[in-house]
Amino acid sequence: MEIQRESIFVSALRSFCKMFFAVCGIFLAIIVMSLLYNSISDTATSPTEAKTKVKYLPDANGNRESSSTSPVILQISVHGVIGDATNGIDSKTVQNILLDSRTGDFKNDRVKGILLHMNTPGGTVVDSDNIYRMLREYKARYKVPVFAFVDGLCASGGMYISCAADQMYAGPASIVGSVGVIIGPFFNVVDALGKVGVISKTITEGLDKDMMTPFRTWKPDEDASLKAVTAYFYQQFVDIVTAAKPRLDKTKLIKEYGAKVFDPMTAQEYGYVDVADATRDTTLLALLKQAGIDPSHTYQVVELEPKSEFLSTLFNSKSPLFTGRIEHTLNTGAPQIRDQVAYLYQPMME
């Protein structure tokens, strides 16, 4: 009996065809899913749809109570870089949290107070200021107390945001301070480029449009407007901090403390924080008292986290799979910059 053996070429061709049609099937399924997702999104998405999901946190006794009627303390975690939604928190995220805290399961004024859980090195002026003002407006509109607890680091933009709090507590291993503003750094490489025979030309319209460009010799005082902007934001920062923290001497802040950071006991002595050597639970209990909530009765501590946008990112035509566009970036160790304007005019509190 003769056994017909398949050649290596035919076997490889068969395997290739199987793999090819399997990939085509997966790709077709993704396209169908995208069409279904877009059609559902177009009909089901509404402006009032919640942008966050609820996470239940332990109360001062370590319990995660579940109730649809009990009072609620909203914890907002100001962690990571302010202005970076991927590695921290930005003003849009906080806006969605505050809006969702008045709707759905939290309507009828269930939120009775806000606990800011701080652990941040700072971030952009714009996001720090926006978050600060949103918290102030929320506090005034709904008559709820806001307390801040520093669990690690509260520097610069974190200090700015904490000024929306009625009281500020700090853990024993915390670092507090850094009231200052920075733009830059700027580098000038014109001499180095000249040595290797490289020249550049930038075409601009508008006086000083290319200010502080690294590819030509800087003109005298061309950084004057940037210094003025930095001074403006710094003065605003100082005014907000000293208005919110009356024990913090304004003259000493400017002339002695500057952008230094301090341990919690020193920060309490100088007036940066109200209570040092605290815990999250002692801060929460003080907030409950201020909000008129009996801690022996049922209450909830919740955090509203942004919903995952994986599907929407994949299917809303931003994915390279559907657009065919691939963006290339070079990591230089500095914050990623879209253009020179963003670089020049994005003051940082860090």
Helices and strands as residue ranges (DSSP letters): H 8-44, E 52-57, E 72-82, E 88-89, H 91-100, G 104-106, E 111-124, H 125-142, E 146-155, H 157-162, E 167-170, E 175-177, H 190-195, H 224-244, H 250-252, I 253-257, E 261-262, H 264-270, H 280-291, E 300-306, H 310-315, H 320-323, H 340-344, E 348-349
